[in-house]
């Protein structure tokens, strides 16, 4: 294990001058009259503390690395900085200095330490202190900064616990956003390309002393191979297995935030690999020059520009099964209001769960590679092979990727300082070993459909369609109600018309008819249509009258033929005492009135075909016939 001298944390205030730009204003925790920026050649410190675009947000954090020059009793090493930037309107200052000419004042409070593993808690403290200092509205009062530095120095001395603490990186959010590409990024780290995300290698965050400069190589130079192993202790097991893999050794650089002024170092011939972050769009415009793989956190996209790297990073079936399991564990416990904590508040899906899964994956990978090398060395000795291991387990991690990783610097260091029989400690088997199954296909299809975000894409469409359907339903319902109301009005009008007609028929009067169809019978009133039922009744009545008339004539003529056409009969009839000197004659008009009273009735015929009329009516007919004969 590499030992380093103690370093007391430093607090720095960086301000933005309207003419000179970002500059260091004050130091806390250093000797009077000393300037660490000059002593260690940190000309880029102000630009790292005040990141590009920090003025667009109320509060902004920046992480960066610095090289600490060698001293008489200590070699060169890396320091780590975290800054909190805020701004305040110039008009709110209690005592506005003369050199403040802009409408806002922007300042950053910076903490520099020798290790970043406590930056998780430090970030919260730094945020509170910076906010309180700005709330004073008097930047000349720096007593709070002095006390803050003193408290940090004490807490750093008492933090000697081995519990890992991580800063600014939520693995749950990372897996939720990038899904299977999280494993792609992890494996990409081990290949040491040029890209922009830190890895999940156990113990690495405590051994970044060489990450600030590609020329540093203290880790390998002072590393001692472990000679003992206590499997009950996690730290002993990780050390024996060769962790952490030193991906930031000689020729490598780690810059969580890298300003434009540092791009020359990235393009230097001595810089073989790096992991950097930036907020400047210039890197996007020149990504083919500065990166092999680029992660755009604003758009959650990953762009691999190197074809050979893209081929090596293709996930195997066990790899995809493993990361799908991890992604499902996160999604099943996802909470939008608190992404860093599972909804169940349990272990599955938590940050610690994810880290241990990656640790298990990495240990299995190292063991499988060691077994491959062992088999190649003893390929002629069948007894040397493990009976419980089939084939080459390293291929389950991707044979192309394995070949590429074995060409890197961190593999060279790993192979140099580790035992050849690591597979006796950890089983050389992928955590999700096995060929592709139907479940893998079903899971893959389900995830691909889920990644299409069909629900999100069609949600707006469903809302619009729902609104249109509701509007259409209202319109159709309104039209139907109006139509039904019109039908009811028409039915009511017809009912009244029928009642009026029935009343007119019962009263024995016919409704007024117009001279012609479609003409006005009176001003402003249309002619009424003919009533067919009434016309049919009139025809039947007329037919009955005509039949009765002809029948009566036939009856009279028949009687005359029987009695003969003698005068005595007529004389006796006319001279009878009951008869009047003038015969009783029933006229045709009287007969019409009598028949009209019985309109609609049908005349009934007897067995002989004679009309079945009343006696009085028959008498009148006979009298009418007799008078007619006399007249004849």
C-alpha positions, 0 to 999 in steps of 0.5 A: 500500500502506498503511503503519503504524508499528511495534508491539511485541507485548504480553503480558497476564495476565487472571485471573478474580476470584470477585467482580469477574469477568475482569480484567487482572492484569499487562502485559509489554512496556509502559512502567512505569505505563502501562495500554493498556486505559485508554489505548485504551479496551479495557474488553472485553479481559478478556471477550474473553480469557476466552471463555464456556465456556472453563472446560469445556476443559483448554485454550482459544484465543480470537481478537479485534480491538482498536481502537488509538487515534490518536496524534500520529504515527499514525492509529487502527488495529486490533490483533489478540489471541490468548489461551490459557486454562487452569485449575488446582485451587486445592489444587495451588498452592504458595502459595495467596493469600487471595483464591482462594476457588474450587476452581479458578484460571482465567487467560489469557495474551494476546498483542496484535500489529498483524497476525494473519498470524503467529498460526499459529506464535504459537499453538503458542508461546503454548500451550507457554508457558502450559502451562509457567507453570501447571506451576510452580504459582506464578503470582507467578513471571512470569519466563517471561512476561517472557522470552516477550515479549522473544522475540516482539519480536525474532521479529516484527522479523525476520519480514519475509518475504512468506510468508502464514501462517494461523491456526486455519483448516484449509481441508481440514476446512472443505471436507470438512465444508461441501462445496459450501457453502464456495463459498456462504460465500466468495461470501457474504463478498463480499456483505458480509452479517452472518455468522460466517466469515472469507474466503479473499481473497488478501492480506486477512489482511495488510490488516485495519487497519480491521476492529476498528471500523466507523468506520475507513477507512484502507485506502481513504483511503491506497490508491493505484492500481497503475501497473505490472505484473510478471506474474512476481511474484504480489504485483504481479499480485494488487495490479494485479487489485485484491486484496485486496477490502476487505470490512472497510472503513468500516461493517464489523467483524471480530470472531473472538470477540465477547462479549455486551458487544459486541452493541450495536456489532453492532446499531448503525446505523453497522455495515453488515456484520460477520463475528463469532464467539461461543460464547454461545447468545444469538446463536442465540436472536436470530439473525434480529436479528443475522445474515443467515447463521449457521454453527453449527460444533457441528452443521456447519449453515448457516442463511441467514435472508434470502430475497434472500441465499439467492436470490443465493447459489444456485450456477450449474452451473460453480460447482457443478462447480468446488467439486465438483472441489475437494471430490473432491480433498480427499476423495480425500486425506482422512486422519482421523488428520491432516486438515490433510495429504493422505494422498499428502503431495503438492500436490493437495488440500493447503492451498496447493492449495485457496488457489490454486484460490480465487485463480484463481476470484477472478481469473477472477471479477474479469476477467469482471465487468470484461469485462461492464462493457466490453461494456456500454460498447461494445455498439454496437462489434462490433470491441471484443468479444473473438472468443474470448469467447462471450456474457457470461462473468460469468453463469457465476458467477451473474447474480443474485449478480453484480448483488448484488455490484456494489452492495457497498462493496468492489466500489465500491472495486475499481472505483475503483482498478483498470484497466478492461482487467483481462480482458487480463491474466486470461482472463475465463472461469470455471475450469469453464465450460460447460453442464450435462453427463451427468457433472455429473448423475452426479457430483451424484447420487453426492455426494447419495447420499454425503451421505445417509451411508447406510453410517453410518446402516445400519452399526449396523443391519448389526451388529444384523442380523449378530448376530441372523443369527449367533444364529439360525444357531446356534439352527437348527444346534442344533435340526437337530443335536438332530433328527438325533440323535433320528432316529438314536436311533429308527433304532437302536431300530427296528434292534434291534427288527427284529433281535430279531424276525428272531432270534425267527422263525429260532428258530421262536417267535412273539413274544408278542402281547397280548390286545388292541391298546393294552392292557398284556400285563404290568405296565409293558409295552405290548402289541406290535403284530401282525406282518403278515408272520408272519400272512401266512406262517401263512395260507399254511402253513394253506392248504398243509396243507388242500390237501394233505389234500384232495388225498390224499383225492382220490387215495385215492378215485380208486384205490378206484374203479379197484380196486373196493370189494372185501373181499379186497383189504382182507383181504390187506392186513390179513393181510399178513405185513409189516403189524402187527396194528394199522394204522400211523396218522399223526395230524393232530397229527403232520401239523401238526408236520411241516408246521410245520417247513416253515412258509412253504413253498408246496405245489407241484401236479403236472400232475394237480393232486396234491400233490408231497409226499415219498414218506414223506409220501405213504405216511402219507397213504395209510395214513391213508386206508386206516385211515379206510376200514376204520373206515368 
